[in-house]
Amino acid sequence: MKARRTQYEIFWEILIFCKTPKTYTSIIHKCNLNSKIAQEYLNFLLDKKYISIKEENNKNLYETNEKAQEFLNLFSKLYQNLFEKNP
């Protein structure tokens, strides 16, 4: 049985995926989110300044900022301690 992901796991997935700039659509597909929920998560991460939007070839791309590294490190450490494996 697969458990539902927590908000923290979804934040982590988005931030890891966006280490290289990604489109909104690719984030939705990769992270398996509907558009409304994805927008809520992205807005939260934008507000925290963990991601930024840059325009490239008339497309908005989301990219993880350096500020997010602290969250990524803490989440990875917590996950490893709880489950004794990498996320």
N, C-alpha and C positions, 0 to 999 in steps of 0.2 A: 504494500500500500504506500503510495507516495503522499507525503504530507504537503499541505499548502505552504507556499513560500511566505516568509515574513516580509514586512516592509523593508527591513534591513537587507535581506537577501536580494530583493528587487533593486534597491538602491545600489548595492554592490554589483549586481549584474550590469546595470546601466553604466555605472562608472568604469568598470573593467572594459566593457564593449566599446565605450566612447574614448578610450585612450588614443585611438586614431579617430579623426572626425567622421561622424556618421549622420545619415539623414534620419528624419523623424520616422519615416516608413521602415527603414531597416531596424531601428530600435524596437518598434512595435513587433516586428516579426521575430527578431532574435530573442527578445525578452518575453515573448508570448503575452502581450498586453493588448487590451482594446484601446482605441484612440483616446477615450475620455480619461481612463486611468493613467495611460502613458503621459498625457498632458499634465495631470496632477503631479506625478512623480517628477517630470522634467521641470515644472514650475518650482517645485520645492528645491530641487538641486540648483536651479538658477538663482533662486533667492539666497541660498546658502553660499553661492559663488563656488560651488563644486564643479559646475560645468559652465561653459559659455557657448554662445552661438556665433558662428562666423559664416559669412556669405562667400560662397565659391561657385563660380559658374551659374549664378542666379539661383543657387540652392542654399538653404539654411542648413548648416551642419553643426551638430552638437559635439563638443569636445571636453573631456575631463581636464580640469585645472589642477595645478600643483596643490592647491588647498585641499583637495579631496584625498590626497595621499595619507593624511593622518587617519581619516575614516577607514580607508582601505586597509591600512596596516592593523588598526585595532580590530576590525571585523575579521580579518584573516587570522589574527592571533586568537581571538575568542573562539572562532570556528574550530581551529586546530586543537585548542584545549578541550572543547566540548566533545568533539568527535574523533580526535586523534588522527585527522586526515586533512588534506588541503581542500578548500572549497572548490 
